[in-house]
Amino acid sequence: MTDDKPSYEQAREELLDVVRRLETGGTTLEESLALWERGEQLATICQEWLDGARQRLDTVLGEDSAED
């Protein structure tokens, strides 16, 4: 993990904030586009965390199956 990558929880919380701001409206088109782009980045970060967790679980479960 790099230092500039937020934790899953941080990325998720910021993503929820982005969604709230977009749903509320009151932003310019430029601001809305910037929020959308940030939301896409945060969604990707969250997916990467979840994919990594799934891989680790699959590895552990695979090791447990091999021991049986």
C-alpha positions as CSV (number, residue, x, y, z in Angstrom):
1,M,0.0,0.0,0.0
2,T,1.3,3.5,-0.8
3,D,1.0,6.3,1.6
4,D,-1.2,8.4,-0.7
5,K,-3.8,5.6,-1.0
6,P,-6.6,6.1,1.6
7,S,-7.8,3.2,3.6
8,Y,-11.0,1.5,2.5
9,E,-13.0,3.2,5.2
10,Q,-11.6,6.6,4.3
11,A,-12.3,6.1,0.6
12,R,-15.8,4.9,1.3
13,E,-16.6,7.8,3.6
14,E,-15.3,10.3,1.1
15,L,-17.3,8.6,-1.7
16,L,-20.5,8.8,0.4
17,D,-19.8,12.5,0.9
18,V,-19.3,13.0,-2.9
19,V,-22.6,11.2,-3.6
20,R,-24.4,13.4,-1.0
21,R,-23.0,16.5,-2.6
22,L,-24.0,15.4,-6.1
23,E,-27.5,14.5,-4.9
24,T,-28.0,17.7,-3.1
25,G,-27.1,19.8,-6.1
26,G,-26.2,23.4,-6.0
27,T,-22.9,22.9,-7.7
28,T,-21.8,24.2,-11.0
29,L,-21.3,21.9,-13.9
30,E,-17.6,22.0,-13.5
31,E,-17.8,21.2,-9.8
32,S,-20.2,18.4,-10.5
33,L,-17.8,16.9,-13.1
34,A,-14.9,17.2,-10.7
35,L,-17.0,15.5,-8.0
36,W,-18.0,12.7,-10.4
37,E,-14.4,12.1,-11.4
38,R,-13.3,12.0,-7.7
39,G,-16.2,9.6,-7.1
40,E,-15.0,7.3,-9.9
41,Q,-11.5,7.3,-8.4
42,L,-12.8,6.5,-4.9
43,A,-15.0,3.7,-6.2
44,T,-11.9,2.2,-7.9
45,I,-9.9,2.5,-4.7
46,C,-12.7,0.7,-2.8
47,Q,-12.9,-2.0,-5.4
48,E,-9.2,-2.6,-5.2
49,W,-9.4,-3.0,-1.4
50,L,-12.3,-5.4,-1.8
51,D,-10.5,-7.4,-4.5
52,G,-7.4,-7.6,-2.4
53,A,-9.4,-8.8,0.6
54,R,-11.1,-11.4,-1.6
55,Q,-7.8,-12.7,-2.9
56,R,-6.4,-13.0,0.7
57,L,-9.5,-14.9,1.7
58,D,-9.3,-17.2,-1.3
59,T,-5.7,-17.9,-0.5
60,V,-6.5,-18.7,3.1
61,L,-9.5,-20.8,2.2
62,G,-7.4,-22.6,-0.4
63,E,-4.7,-23.4,2.1
64,D,-7.3,-24.7,4.6
65,S,-8.8,-27.0,1.9
66,A,-5.3,-28.3,1.0
67,E,-4.7,-29.3,4.6
68,D,-7.9,-31.5,4.8
